[in-house]
Amino acid sequence: MNSTDAIYSVKELGKGKVFMLGLQHMFAMFGATVLVPILTGLDISTTLLFAGLGTLLFHLITKGKVPAFLGSSFAFLGGYGAIAPLLADGSSNIEMLPYACFGVACAGLVYVVFAGLIKVFSAQKVMSFFPPIVTGPIIIAIGLTLSKSAIDSCTDNWLLAIIAIAVVIICNIYGKGMIKIIPILLGVMASYAAGVCMGEVDFTAVKEAAWFGFPIRKEMTVFALFGENFNGETLFASILTIMPIALATIVEHVGDISAISSTTGINYIKDPGLHRTMLGDGLATVLSSVFGGPANTTYGENTGVLNLSKVYDPAVVRLAAVFAILFSFCPKVASVIQVMPTATVGGISLILYGMISAVGVRNVVENQVDFTKSRNVIIAALILVLAIGVNYSNAGAIVFHIGELTIRLSGLAAGALAGIGLNAVLPDKDFHLEVM
């Protein structure tokens, strides 16, 4: 792999330019990263803290070689929605969020296991069990199962929702430079400003918020589970619901690292190795979720900034991580985000959830999945129908009993397990993973 772009180091750029580049990386990830806690009820300050710490941990494990920023993963929104849906008034489901976070931590451990397997057996052999015919429909289902919550939020004020949607579309299609990189953040800002002008925003909470505060809330961490109200069945259901999502995001991880490698002209899959990048991603997710933060993932927004700036020095990304950590200790920043109009969130999530499904479609199309083969049609059909149908059924899960143990499989878990199992046993496999 060759690159015609010069790779500048922080020593060549000078402190002023490095400072601005670090801020640019932070703002590129900011809009999407804080949107996840808004949609799930997780704490915004905690999310920013562990986006920063997770990024630094990733850089430590990858020997400081990969210029990747780890922000909140949208792929796990369906898992949070199934285990800890927002309350009727839109507030956090504090009782159930620790269970969801435990499930996400277990999903992070799946990354760790895969990292070990890749180190021993190679990426091609391990990932052959999770081809696009399995992961693509799972990603499609994640977006579709979330669609109702987006529409419900939009109905609060369709005008604000449409403003958010329009700005995102215009910036993404017609924007140049940095505008094209941060369309979600700009859409939020435009709709938020319109909401202020329309009297839809109450800044009382912002005025009352402190300038400094500790960004971890004990009641939302995994440690809050183990008390007198602990429910083992709910914990088991959370694991079964959320862990399978990791099978789709692991494939996304390979694509993200390949994209960063293509941008910089350096093959990070070989050095420091895919096993290291996957281990870093997984451990960052475990660390974040245990303390009440969302799953982490390498951010395409920051890959776009790399391409825009032509500065590939990982030290700049680490500086952005430090900025995120500093922001996490300011509750006033979190309050400004929390008083955002519901319809603004709805408009952004309407596009975002659709884009999640679109990524799944792209995953299938780009890998040229052959739907003239009956095996592929059957696998995709069962994944989609189980994932979406079970989610919207009266029970909301497949429930069965093994002795005194009650097992609840969410739609996503049922669809993922069915797809993986069928792909393993049905003949005529035709997928080979290319890792550069």
C-alpha positions as CSV (number, residue, x, y, z in Angstrom):
1,M,0.0,0.0,0.0
2,N,1.3,3.4,-1.0
3,S,0.3,6.9,-0.1
4,T,1.3,10.1,-1.8
5,D,0.4,12.2,1.2
6,A,3.1,13.4,3.5
7,I,2.7,12.2,7.1
8,Y,3.5,15.0,9.5
9,S,4.6,14.5,13.0
10,V,3.6,16.7,15.9
11,K,7.2,18.0,16.1
12,E,6.9,19.4,12.6
13,L,3.6,21.1,13.1
14,G,4.2,23.1,16.3
15,K,2.1,23.3,19.5
16,G,-0.5,25.7,18.1
17,K,-1.5,23.6,15.1
18,V,-1.4,20.4,17.1
19,F,-3.8,21.9,19.7
20,M,-6.3,22.9,16.9
21,L,-6.0,19.5,15.2
22,G,-6.8,17.9,18.6
23,L,-9.8,20.0,19.0
24,Q,-10.9,19.2,15.5
25,H,-10.8,15.5,16.2
26,M,-12.7,16.0,19.4
27,F,-15.5,17.9,17.8
28,A,-15.7,15.4,14.9
29,M,-16.6,12.7,17.3
30,F,-18.6,14.8,19.8
31,G,-22.0,14.9,18.1
32,A,-22.2,11.2,17.5
33,T,-20.6,10.2,20.8
34,V,-23.0,12.2,23.0
35,L,-26.0,11.1,21.0
36,V,-25.7,7.5,22.3
37,P,-26.3,8.4,25.9
38,I,-29.1,10.7,24.9
39,L,-30.8,7.8,23.2
40,T,-30.1,5.2,25.9
41,G,-30.3,7.2,29.1
42,L,-26.6,6.6,29.9
43,D,-24.7,9.5,31.5
44,I,-23.1,12.0,29.1
45,S,-20.2,12.8,31.3
46,T,-19.4,9.2,31.8
47,T,-19.6,8.6,28.1
48,L,-17.1,11.4,27.3
49,L,-14.7,10.2,30.1
50,F,-14.5,6.6,28.7
51,A,-14.4,7.7,25.1
52,G,-11.2,9.5,26.1
53,L,-9.8,6.7,28.4
54,G,-10.9,4.0,25.9
55,T,-9.0,5.8,23.2
56,L,-5.9,6.0,25.3
57,L,-6.1,2.3,26.3
58,F,-6.5,1.4,22.6
59,H,-3.4,3.4,21.7
60,L,-1.5,1.7,24.6
61,I,-2.4,-1.8,23.4
62,T,-1.7,-1.0,19.7
63,K,1.8,0.4,20.6
64,G,0.7,4.0,19.8
65,K,0.7,3.2,16.1
66,V,-2.9,3.5,15.0
67,P,-4.5,7.0,14.7
68,A,-8.0,5.9,15.8
69,F,-10.5,7.5,18.1
70,L,-12.9,5.3,20.0
71,G,-16.4,6.8,20.5
72,S,-19.8,5.5,21.3
73,S,-21.1,2.6,19.2
74,F,-24.6,2.9,17.7
75,A,-24.7,-0.9,17.0
76,F,-25.7,-1.7,20.6
77,L,-28.6,0.7,20.7
78,G,-31.0,-2.2,20.0
79,G,-29.6,-4.1,23.0
80,Y,-30.1,-1.1,25.3
81,G,-33.6,-0.6,24.0
82,A,-34.5,-4.2,24.7
83,I,-33.1,-4.4,28.2
84,A,-33.3,-0.8,29.5
85,P,-35.7,1.2,27.4
86,L,-36.2,4.9,28.4
87,L,-39.0,5.5,30.8
88,A,-42.3,7.1,29.6
89,D,-41.1,10.6,30.4
90,G,-37.9,10.0,28.5
91,S,-35.7,9.7,31.6
92,S,-33.1,7.1,32.2
93,N,-34.1,3.6,33.3
94,I,-31.6,3.5,36.1
95,E,-32.8,0.2,37.5
96,M,-32.2,-1.7,34.2
97,L,-29.2,0.1,32.7
98,P,-26.6,-1.7,34.9
99,Y,-28.0,-5.0,33.5
100,A,-27.6,-3.7,29.9
101,C,-24.1,-2.5,30.7
102,F,-23.1,-5.9,32.0
103,G,-24.3,-7.4,28.7
104,V,-22.2,-4.9,26.8
105,A,-19.2,-5.7,28.9
106,C,-19.7,-9.4,28.0
107,A,-19.8,-8.3,24.3
108,G,-16.5,-6.6,24.8
109,L,-15.1,-9.9,26.1
110,V,-16.1,-11.5,22.8
111,Y,-13.7,-9.1,21.1
112,V,-11.0,-10.3,23.5
113,V,-11.7,-13.9,22.6
114,F,-11.7,-13.2,18.9
115,A,-8.4,-11.3,19.3
116,G,-6.9,-14.4,20.8
117,L,-8.3,-16.7,18.1
118,I,-7.0,-14.4,15.4
119,K,-3.6,-14.4,16.9
120,V,-3.6,-18.2,16.9
121,F,-5.5,-19.1,13.7
122,S,-5.4,-16.0,11.5
123,A,-8.2,-13.5,10.7
124,Q,-9.4,-15.3,7.6
125,K,-10.1,-18.6,9.4
126,V,-11.9,-17.0,12.3
127,M,-14.0,-14.5,10.4
128,S,-15.2,-17.1,7.9
129,F,-17.8,-18.2,10.5
130,F,-19.3,-14.7,10.4
131,P,-19.7,-13.7,6.7
132,P,-21.8,-10.8,5.3
133,I,-24.8,-13.0,4.8
134,V,-25.0,-13.2,8.6
135,T,-23.7,-9.8,9.8
136,G,-25.4,-7.8,7.1
137,P,-29.0,-8.7,8.0
138,I,-28.2,-8.4,11.7
139,I,-27.1,-4.8,11.2
140,I,-30.2,-4.1,9.1
141,A,-32.4,-5.5,11.9
142,I,-30.7,-3.3,14.5
143,G,-31.7,-0.1,12.7
144,L,-35.2,-1.3,11.9
145,T,-36.0,-2.4,15.5
146,L,-35.2,1.1,16.7
147,S,-37.3,3.0,14.1
148,K,-40.4,3.4,16.3
149,S,-38.5,5.3,19.0
150,A,-37.2,7.8,16.4
151,I,-40.7,8.5,15.1
152,D,-42.1,8.8,18.6
153,S,-39.5,11.5,19.4
154,C,-40.1,13.3,16.1
155,T,-43.8,13.7,16.9
156,D,-43.0,16.0,19.8
157,N,-42.2,18.7,17.2
158,W,-41.9,17.7,13.6
159,L,-40.6,21.1,12.5
160,L,-37.5,20.8,14.7
161,A,-37.0,17.2,13.5
162,I,-37.2,18.2,9.9
163,I,-34.7,21.0,10.4
164,A,-32.3,18.5,11.9
165,I,-32.8,16.1,9.1
166,A,-32.5,18.8,6.4
167,V,-29.2,20.2,7.8
168,V,-27.7,16.8,8.0
169,I,-28.6,15.9,4.5
170,I,-27.4,19.3,3.0
171,C,-24.1,19.2,4.9
172,N,-23.5,15.6,4.0
173,I,-24.3,15.9,0.3
174,Y,-23.2,19.4,-0.5
175,G,-20.7,20.3,2.3
176,K,-17.0,20.7,1.8
177,G,-14.1,20.0,4.2
178,M,-15.0,19.9,7.8
179,I,-18.7,20.6,7.2
180,K,-19.0,17.3,5.4
181,I,-17.2,15.5,8.3
182,I,-19.5,16.7,11.1
183,P,-23.1,16.8,9.6
184,I,-24.7,15.3,12.7
185,L,-23.2,17.8,15.0
186,L,-24.3,20.7,12.7
187,G,-27.8,19.2,12.4
188,V,-28.1,19.1,16.2
189,M,-26.8,22.7,16.5
190,A,-29.3,24.0,13.9
191,S,-32.3,22.3,15.3
192,Y,-31.3,23.1,18.9
193,A,-31.0,26.8,18.0
194,A,-34.4,26.7,16.3
195,G,-35.8,25.1,19.5
196,V,-34.4,27.9,21.6
197,C,-36.0,30.6,19.3
198,M,-39.3,28.7,19.5
199,G,-39.2,28.6,23.3
200,E,-38.8,24.8,23.4
201,V,-35.7,24.7,25.6
202,D,-35.7,25.3,29.4
203,F,-32.1,26.2,30.5
204,T,-32.9,26.1,34.3
205,A,-31.0,22.8,34.7
206,V,-28.0,24.3,32.9
207,K,-27.9,27.3,35.3
208,E,-28.1,25.0,38.3
209,A,-25.4,22.6,37.1
210,A,-22.0,22.9,38.6
211,W,-18.9,23.7,36.6
212,F,-17.0,20.8,38.0
213,G,-18.2,17.3,39.0
214,F,-17.1,13.6,39.1
215,P,-18.3,12.0,35.8
216,I,-19.2,8.5,37.2
217,R,-22.6,7.7,38.8
218,K,-22.3,4.6,41.0
219,E,-26.0,3.7,40.6
220,M,-25.5,3.3,36.8
221,T,-22.4,1.1,37.0
222,V,-22.3,-2.7,36.9
223,F,-21.3,-2.6,40.5
224,A,-24.8,-1.4,41.4
225,L,-26.2,-4.8,40.3
226,F,-25.0,-6.8,43.2
227,G,-27.5,-5.8,46.0
228,E,-30.6,-7.2,47.5
229,N,-32.7,-6.5,44.3
230,F,-30.3,-8.5,42.0
231,N,-32.2,-10.5,39.3
232,G,-30.2,-13.3,37.8
233,E,-32.7,-14.0,35.0
234,T,-32.6,-10.4,33.8
235,L,-28.8,-10.5,33.8
236,F,-28.8,-13.7,31.8
237,A,-31.3,-12.3,29.4
238,S,-29.1,-9.2,28.9
239,I,-26.1,-11.3,28.1
240,L,-28.0,-13.4,25.5
241,T,-29.5,-10.3,24.0
242,I,-26.4,-8.1,23.7
243,M,-23.5,-10.4,23.2
244,P,-24.5,-11.5,19.7
245,I,-24.3,-7.9,18.5
246,A,-20.6,-8.1,18.9
247,L,-20.5,-10.6,16.0
248,A,-21.6,-7.9,13.7
249,T,-19.5,-5.1,15.2
250,I,-16.3,-7.3,15.0
251,V,-16.7,-7.4,11.2
252,E,-17.2,-3.6,11.2
253,H,-14.0,-3.3,13.2
254,V,-12.1,-5.1,10.4
255,G,-13.6,-2.6,7.9
256,D,-12.7,0.4,10.1
257,I,-9.1,-0.6,10.6
258,S,-8.9,-1.3,6.8
259,A,-10.3,2.2,6.2
260,I,-7.7,3.9,8.5
261,S,-5.0,1.8,6.8
262,S,-6.1,2.9,3.4
263,T,-6.3,6.6,4.5
264,T,-2.8,6.7,6.0
265,G,-1.1,4.3,3.6
266,I,0.1,2.1,6.5
267,N,-1.1,-1.5,6.9
268,Y,-2.2,-1.6,10.6
269,I,-3.7,-5.1,10.1
270,K,-0.2,-6.4,9.8
271,D,1.5,-4.0,12.3
272,P,0.6,-3.8,15.1
273,G,-1.8,-6.5,14.0
274,L,-5.6,-7.0,13.9
275,H,-5.4,-9.0,17.1
276,R,-4.1,-5.9,18.9
277,T,-6.6,-3.5,17.4
278,M,-9.5,-5.9,18.3
279,L,-8.1,-6.4,21.8
280,G,-7.9,-2.7,22.3
281,D,-11.5,-2.1,21.1
282,G,-12.8,-4.9,23.2
283,L,-11.1,-3.9,26.5
284,A,-12.1,-0.2,25.9
285,T,-15.7,-1.4,25.7
286,V,-15.4,-3.5,28.9
287,L,-13.9,-0.6,30.8
288,S,-16.5,1.8,29.6
289,S,-19.6,-0.4,30.2
290,V,-18.5,-1.6,33.7
291,F,-18.5,2.0,34.9
292,G,-21.8,2.9,33.2
293,G,-20.6,4.1,29.7
294,P,-21.6,2.8,26.3
295,A,-19.7,0.3,24.0
296,N,-16.8,1.9,22.2
297,T,-15.9,1.6,18.5
298,T,-13.3,3.1,16.1
299,Y,-14.9,6.3,14.6
300,G,-15.2,6.9,10.9
301,E,-15.7,10.6,11.6
302,N,-12.1,10.8,12.8
303,T,-10.9,8.8,9.9
304,G,-12.4,11.5,7.7
305,V,-10.5,14.2,9.7
306,L,-7.3,12.2,9.0
307,N,-8.1,12.3,5.3
308,L,-9.0,16.0,5.5
309,S,-5.9,17.2,7.5
310,K,-3.3,14.8,6.0
311,V,-1.9,14.6,9.6
312,Y,-1.7,11.0,10.6
313,D,0.3,11.2,13.8
314,P,-1.5,9.2,16.5
315,A,-0.4,11.8,19.1
316,V,-3.0,14.3,17.7
317,V,-5.8,11.7,18.4
318,R,-4.5,11.1,21.9
319,L,-4.7,14.9,22.5
320,A,-8.4,14.7,21.4
321,A,-8.9,12.0,24.0
322,V,-7.4,14.2,26.7
323,F,-9.8,17.0,25.7
324,A,-12.8,14.5,25.9
325,I,-11.7,13.6,29.4
326,L,-11.4,17.2,30.5
327,F,-14.9,18.0,29.2
328,S,-16.3,15.0,31.1
329,F,-15.6,16.8,34.4
330,C,-17.9,19.7,33.6
331,P,-21.6,18.9,34.4
332,K,-22.7,22.1,32.8
333,V,-21.6,20.7,29.4
334,A,-23.7,17.6,30.0
335,S,-26.7,19.7,31.1
336,V,-26.6,21.8,27.8
337,I,-26.9,18.5,25.9
338,Q,-29.6,17.0,28.2
339,V,-32.0,19.9,27.8
340,M,-31.9,19.5,24.0
341,P,-35.4,19.3,22.4
342,T,-36.8,15.7,22.1
343,A,-37.7,16.3,18.5
344,T,-34.1,17.3,17.7
345,V,-32.9,13.9,19.0
346,G,-35.8,12.3,17.0
347,G,-34.7,14.0,13.7
348,I,-31.1,12.9,14.1
349,S,-32.0,9.4,15.2
350,L,-34.4,9.0,12.3
351,I,-31.5,9.4,9.9
352,L,-29.1,7.5,12.2
353,Y,-31.2,4.4,12.6
354,G,-31.9,4.3,8.9
355,M,-28.1,4.7,8.2
356,I,-27.4,1.7,10.5
357,S,-29.7,-0.4,8.4
358,A,-28.2,1.0,5.2
359,V,-24.7,0.0,6.4
360,G,-26.1,-3.6,6.7
361,V,-27.4,-3.3,3.1
362,R,-24.0,-2.0,2.0
363,N,-22.3,-4.8,3.8
364,V,-24.3,-7.3,1.7
365,V,-24.0,-5.5,-1.6
366,E,-20.2,-4.7,-1.4
367,N,-19.4,-8.3,-0.6
368,Q,-21.6,-9.4,-3.5
369,V,-23.7,-11.9,-1.5
370,D,-25.4,-14.2,-4.0
371,F,-29.1,-14.3,-3.4
372,T,-29.7,-16.7,-6.2
373,K,-28.5,-19.3,-3.7
374,S,-31.2,-20.7,-1.5
375,R,-28.9,-21.0,1.5
376,N,-28.3,-17.2,1.5
377,V,-32.0,-16.4,1.1
378,I,-33.0,-18.7,4.0
379,I,-30.3,-17.3,6.3
380,A,-31.2,-13.6,5.6
381,A,-34.9,-14.3,5.9
382,L,-34.8,-16.0,9.2
383,I,-32.4,-13.4,10.7
384,L,-34.7,-10.5,9.7
385,V,-38.0,-12.1,10.6
386,L,-36.8,-13.4,13.9
387,A,-35.0,-10.1,14.9
388,I,-37.9,-7.8,13.9
389,G,-40.9,-10.1,14.5
390,V,-39.9,-11.2,18.0
391,N,-39.0,-7.6,19.0
392,Y,-42.5,-6.4,18.1
393,S,-44.4,-9.5,19.4
394,N,-46.5,-9.3,22.5
395,A,-43.9,-11.0,24.7
396,G,-41.0,-9.1,23.1
397,A,-38.8,-12.2,23.4
398,I,-38.7,-15.9,22.9
399,V,-39.1,-17.4,26.4
400,F,-38.4,-21.0,27.4
401,H,-37.5,-22.8,30.6
402,I,-34.7,-25.2,31.4
403,G,-35.5,-26.6,34.9
404,E,-36.0,-23.6,37.1
405,L,-34.0,-21.3,34.8
406,T,-36.0,-19.0,32.5
407,I,-34.3,-17.9,29.3
408,R,-35.4,-14.9,27.3
409,L,-34.0,-14.5,23.8
410,S,-34.5,-11.1,22.3
411,G,-35.2,-10.8,18.6
412,L,-31.6,-9.8,17.9
413,A,-30.2,-12.7,19.9
414,A,-32.6,-15.2,18.2
415,G,-31.8,-13.9,14.7
416,A,-28.1,-13.8,15.3
417,L,-28.0,-17.4,16.7
418,A,-30.2,-18.7,13.9
419,G,-28.0,-17.1,11.2
420,I,-24.7,-18.2,12.7
421,G,-26.0,-21.8,13.2
422,L,-27.5,-22.1,9.7
423,N,-24.4,-20.6,8.0
424,A,-22.2,-23.2,9.9
425,V,-24.3,-26.2,8.8
426,L,-25.6,-25.3,5.3
427,P,-23.3,-26.3,2.4
428,D,-22.0,-24.1,-0.4
429,K,-20.2,-21.4,1.6
430,D,-18.7,-18.8,-0.8
431,F,-17.2,-16.1,1.4
432,H,-13.5,-15.3,1.9
433,L,-12.4,-12.4,4.1
434,E,-9.8,-10.1,2.5
435,V,-7.6,-8.4,5.1
436,M,-5.3,-6.5,2.8
